[in-house]
Amino acid sequence: MLLINGIKLRPDEDESNLKKLIEKKLRHPISSFRIRKKSLDARKEPYYFYSVIVEIDNEEKYLSKDISIYKEEDLSPEYKERNETCIIAGYGPSGIFSAYRLCEAGYKVIVFEKGKRISEREKDVERFFKEGILNTESNVQFGEGGAGTFSDAKLTTRIKDRYIDYILDILIRHGADPKIRYENHAHIGTDKIRTVISAMTDYLIEKGVEFHFSEEIEEILLNEDRTLYGVRTSSGEYECDHFLLGVGHSAYKTVKMLKEKDVYIEKKDIAIGFRVEHPQALIDERQTGKVIEAANEYFLRYKGEKGVYSFCMCPGGMVIPAMSDINTIVTNGMSYAKRDSGIANSAILIQIFKEEFSDGYEYLQKLERRAYDYSGSYKALAQNIKDFMNNEVHELIFKSTYPLDTVLYDFNEFFSIDDLRIIKEALIDFDRKIPGFIDQGIMVGPETRSSCPIRIVRNEEYQSINTPKLYPMGEGAGYGGGIMSCALDGIRIANAIISKYE
């Protein structure tokens, strides 16, 4: 196979023209091709640039600066009947992909998930969005697929890892659009990721993985030397050879239990802030100079005394209630596959150093409860960004997409004096980069679940440093920050088990 770079099309040209352009570059007819990467360059005259993969005989004679040999790597593990049991707690990205890989390798895999399957979870979330009735066991945070199931399902990551293609191939195999292989800022959309995850679960059930939904881990069972040998759940005790812990960043009860068991845990820095919303057309025009395509993204960062940055940007999406505890307010962002709401949203977050709090979970919950106390309901707090900058409160310049409505609030009361100054400096900087960011935007919050306040420290074998056979993984253990990074972490854990016990 050949990898061909530098094929370009204008935005108004159809991708069916690619075949002719490839044949022109090779000076030879081809039967088919596959897009490897697609990116937009809008700096001058806009063009889409493509890298494509082509099967052709006598590959060597076509090699040039833009054409090289391409070899696909089969990263599937060797299947063996293995007389060992792996228990996985939490079925978000790290749990899903560690279960998938360990199943492929021949281990007995048992998965425990506090929440429900997506088909039932969707009903609970929809009821909350419409009626404000929160199910603390089945919500945006807990259930099949994890928190990423109710998000934009973005697949972007700065990590360079050979297993990224492995992850994408599995997602495509179970129903994701093949475009996620090559889109520059690939996403699946919350509506589509749910069907993909459900299909993956069904596949794993067929392959013998044992699932226990609506069953929470309540205690880890340790020998006298602190080696983990099993778990106790809300329904009974189960023994295992390896315990993979991927419960997500909102599993307060689990972390409390681990602390009581003296598992070594340390604090880490977190971030707090709010969601900003803007007309998507403003972002599209500011990012490209003209509206070439809808639903453009942005990535903003300000380096002051503390970092302030955009996070989880959802083009054409909506701001959603993301709480898992009653009488709290937590916001997050979500987009459907079409990204067609007309409103862009993103978190704007400021660093909170670990020295600023004694217990990160208590610190965050206090903020979430304080927001609820002000609102008196699950309505989110909201303010025009311009008013925030001027210490004023007026009616919103447009209605937020947040489904449970909003109450006007002055976010100047939410942050410390020093953090307020830094945030406002950052917003002025963001407005220089995206003119209109201040005058044409609103802010909705608070956003408090962007990162986990703890890290369950592990050794080179990915096990807890003082509790053998406990494998902390993913965002809730302090080792991930999105679908791809958490999925990769789950694969690393699975690979460590497979390689050690071959």
N, C-alpha and C positions, 0 to 999 in steps of 0.2 A: 504494500500500500504506500501511497505517496501523500505527504502533507504539503498542500499548496497554500502559500500565504499571499496577501496583497491583491486579492480579487476585490473590486469595489463596484458599488452600485449607488446611483443617486436615490434619495428617498422616494422619488416618484416612479422608480423602475421596479418591475416585478421580479421576485426571486427566480422565476422561471428562466430569466436571462442568464443566470449563473452558469448553466450547462454550456452555453455557447462561449462564454468568456473563459471557462476552464479549458475547453477544447482549443480555443484560440491560443491560450498560453502554452498548452502542451503540443499544439500542432498535430493533434491526433483525436479521433472521436472517442468518447467514453460512453458506457452504458448507464452508469449511475454515479452518484457522489453523495457524501454526507458532510453537512456543515459542522465544523469543529468549533469555530468561534465567530462571533459577530459583534462589532462595536461601531459606535457612531462617532465620527469626527466632524464637529460643527464649527470648528475654529474659523474657517473661511467659507468656501462653498461646501455645504454639508455632503458627506458621503458615508455610506456604510462600508466597512472593511470586513472581509470574510477570510477565514482560513477553512479549507475544505480537505476532505480525505477521499482519495480516489483509488480504486483497484485497477491496475493496468499491468500488462506484461512488460518485461524488460525494463524494470523501474530505473535501473542505473542510468540509462541513456537520457532520462528527462531531468536529472538532478541539476540544480542551479542555485542561485542565491535565495530564491523564494520557494524552492521545491526540494524537499528532503524525504528520506525514507521514514515511514511511520510504522511503528510496531505496537500493537495493542498487547496489554499485559493482562493475563488471567490471574486475578487476585483471590479467587475463591479458595478456601482452605481445603485440604485433603480430608475426605470423609472417612472416619473410623468409628466403629462401635466403642464408645468410651464409657466405662463403668463409673462415671462421676456425675454428681448433680450440681448444677449451678442455679442458685436462686437469685432472681433479679427483683429488686424493689423499685418501683417507679417505671412507668412505660411512656416516658418522653423520648426524645431522639437518642440519648445514650442508652436507655433501656431497650428501645426497639432494635437498634443496630447491633448491640452486644448480643441480644437474644437471637437475632437473625444469623449472626456469624457463628455463635456457639452451636446453634442448631445445625448449620451447614457442616460443622466439624464433627458432629456426632454425639454431643453431650446431651444429657437429660436436662432440660431447661424448664424451670417453674417461674412464672412471672406473677408478682403481686402488685396490684394497682389500687390505690385508695378510691379512685373515682370509677365512673361507669364507662361502658362502651360508648362510642361516639353517637350511635343512634339514639340512645337514651340521654346522653350528656347534652346533645343539641337541644333537646326539649327543655331541660333544666335551664340552660343558658338563655334560650329564647324567652322562657317565662320570666327570667330575671330582667332581661332587657325591656320587656313589655310591661311587666307588673311590679317590678322591684322586689320580687320574692326570691331571696338568696338561699340556695342549697349549699351548705358549707362543705359537703362531701363531693359535690358534682357541680363544677363551675368552670370558669375560664382557666383556672390554675390546675385543677385536678381532674383526671380522667384519661381515657385512651388517647395517646398522642401527645400528652403534656400541654403546657401553655402555648407552644407554637402552633397548635391546631387552631387556635383562635387568634390569628395574627395575619400578617401578609404572606407568611410561609416563604420568607426570603432565604435564598441559598447562597448568598454572598459571604465570603470570608477572606481575610488576608492571609490565612494559613496556606502554605504550599505543601500539599500532601498527595502522594500517589493514590490514596484511597478515596479521593474526592470523586473520581470517575466511577469507582465501585459503588459509591453511595448513589450517585445520579442514575447509574444503570439500574439499580434496584428500584428506585422510585419510578423510573420510566416503565420498567417491567410490570409494575403494579398500577399503571394508569396515568402517571404524570406525562405532560406534554414533552415530546422529545426535544423541544426548543430549550429546555433547561440545560441541555448539554453545552449550548454555545452562546446563549444570551449573556451579555456583559453583566447585567444585574438581574440574574435569574430569580424568578419567584414562581410559586405555584398558585397562591391565593387560598384564603381560608376555606372557600367552598370546595375547591378541588383537593386540597391536602387531606380533607376528611375522608373522601372516598379512597384515596391512595393508602392512607394508614389503615383503614378498615380492611382493604384488600390484603395488605401485608399481614395483618393479624389473622385473617382467615387462612392465608397460606401457611403461617406458622402453626396454627392449630392442626391443619392437615398433616403437617410434618411431625406432629407429636409434642409440640410445646404445650405445656399445661398453664392455663391462665386462671387467675383468681381476681376478678374485678370486684370492686366494693369490699376489698379486704385489706386492711392496713397493717403494716408491720408495727407491733407494739413493743417488742423487746428483742435484742440480739442475745443469743445464748453462748456463753463462753466457758471454756475449760479453766482449770486452775492456772494454767500458764497464759491465759488470755486468748488462746486460739479460739476463733469462732467456729462453732460446729452446727449451728442452726438458728432458727428464729421462732418467735411466738407471734402469732397474728391475732386478730379479733376472733378467729375461728379455731385456732389450734396451734400445735407445735410441728415444725418441719425441720428435718436435718438436711445438711448439705455439705458439699466439699468446698464450695466457693460461694461467697455472698457478694453480689454486685449492688451497690447502693447508688441509685440515680433518681432520687425522689424530688428534685426540683428545688427552687429557691424559696418556696412558701411552706415547706414542711417543718414548721416550728416544733411541733410535737416530737417528731423524729429526732431533731437535733437536741432537744432537751433530754430525750432518752439516752442518746449517745453520750452526752455530757455526764449523766448519772452513772453511766457505765465506764467513765474515765477514758473514753476514746479521745485521743489527742486532737484538739481542735484549736485553731488560732483565728483571731479577728483579721479582717482585711478591709481595705478601703471600699466605700460604696459611692453611690451617686443618687441625688434626688433632684426633682424639678417639676416640670409641667409639660403638657402637650401644647404645641402651637398648631393653629389651623390657618390656612391661606387658600384663596381660590387657586385651583390647580393650573388654570390658564396663566396666572402670574408666574408660577414656578416654571412652567414650560417655556414661556417667553424669555424670562430672565436667564434660564440655563442655556438656551440655544440661540437667542437673538430673534427667533421666530418660532412659531409652533410647528415644528417638524413632525413630531409625534407626541401623543398625549402621555401623561403620567410620567414626566421626568422626575428624577430624584435629586436630592442634594445631600452633601456631607459637609458639615460645618464644624470648625474647631477653633477655639480661642485659647491661647496659652498665656494666662496671667499668673497671678499668685496661686490660683487654682485653675485646673482645666475646666472649661465649659464646652459642651459639644452636643451636636444633634445625634440622635440614636433612634434606631428602628423607624426610619422614615417610611411612611405609608402613602404613596401617591394614590390619588383617587380613592381614598379610604374613609374611615370613620374612627372617631375616638370612642372607646368602649369602657364600660365598668369592668374592672378586673380584680375585684376583691374576692377573698375566700373566707373572710371573717365578718360576722355581723357587725353593724354599727361602725364601719370603716369606709373610707373612700379611697380607691386606687384606680388610676386610669392607665390605659394602654392604647395601642393603635392596631387597626385591622384593615385589610383590603381584600376584596374579592378578586378573582382572577382577572376580570375585565378592568379593574381599577377605574371605574366610571362614575364615582360619586360626584366628581367636580370639585372636591375639596382635598387638599394635601394636608397631612398631619405628620408631626414628628415630635419625639421627646426632645426637650432642651434640658440638659442635666449639668449639675455642678458637682465636682468631687467633694466628698466628705471623708476626711482622713480618719483612720481607725482610732487615732488618739483623741478624737472628738466625742467618742461615746464609749460607754462601758460594755453595753450589750447591744449589738446591731439590730437584732430583732425587736427588742423593746423600743429602741430609738425610732425605728420605722413605724411600728404599730402606734406609737404615741402620736406621730404626725398624721397617720391615717385616721385615728379616732378624733383628733383635733379638727380635721376637715369635716368629718361627719357631724360633730357637735355644732360647728358653725352652720352647716347646711340644714341640720335637723332631718335629713333624709339621705337617700342615695343620689340626690342631684349633685353633680360635680361643681366645683368652684370655677368661676370664669371671670375674665377681665380682658378688655382690649389691651393689646401690647402697648399701644401709644399711651393709654391711661396709666398702665403700670410704670412706664418710664417717667410720667409726669405726676405720679402720686395722686391720681384722680380715679373716679369710678363713674362711668356712664353706661348707658345701654349698649349691648354688643353691636358691632357694625354688621354682623350677620349671625344667624343662628348656628350654634355648634351642632355637629353631627352626633354628639353624645346622646344616646337614645333615652336616657332617663331625665333629660332636661338639665339645666344649670341654674346656679344662683350667683348673683354678682358678688365679687369678693376682691379685696385689695391684697394682692400677693406680696405687697411690701411688708405685710404683717407675718408672712410665712417664713421668711429667711432671716438669718442673722444680718447685722448691719454690714459686716465685711463681705459676706456672700452676696448681699444685695448689690453692693458696689461692683463686684466682679461680674455678676450676671448682667448688669446694665452695660458695663463696658463691652461684654461679649455681644449683646444684642446690637449695640451700635456698630460693632465690627461686622456682624452678620448682615446688617442693613447695607453696609458698603458693598458687600459681596453680592447681595440679592436686594437691590433697591425696592422699597415697598414692604420689606420684611416687618418693619415696625408699624407703619401706618395702615397696612392692609391685613394685619393678622390679629387673631385672638389667642388667648392662652386658657387652657383648661387643665385642671389637676385635682390633686397632686399625682405625680408619677414617682412611685417609690419602689417598684419591683424590677428595676432594670438589672440589678446584680445582687448576688448573695453576700451577706455580711460576714460569712465564715469560710474557712478552708479546712477540710478534714485532711490533715497532712499525710502524705503517702510516700513510700520509698521507691527505689528504682524499679521494683517489681510491681508497682502500682497498688500495693497493699498499705493499709494504715500502718504507720510507723510503730504503733504499740498494740495493734490488734490483728494478728495474722489471719488471713482468709477473708478479711473485710476489704473490699475494693471500692473506695469512694470514686464516683465518676460524675461528670456532667456539671451543670450550672449549680445545682444545690450543694455540691461538694466543693465548689470554688474552682472548677476546672473547665469552664465553658461560658459562652455568652451568646449563643444563637443556635439554630438548628444544625448547621454544618459543624461547628466546633464541638458541639455536644455529641453529635453522631460519630465524629472522628475519635472523640475520647472513649466512647463505648467500644469502638472497634479496637483501639489500643489495649483496652482492658481484656477484651476477648482474645486478642493476639498474644498477650502476655500469658494468659492461662493456657492457650493451645501450645505455645512454644515451650513453656516450662514443663508441661506434663505430657509431652509427646511419648 
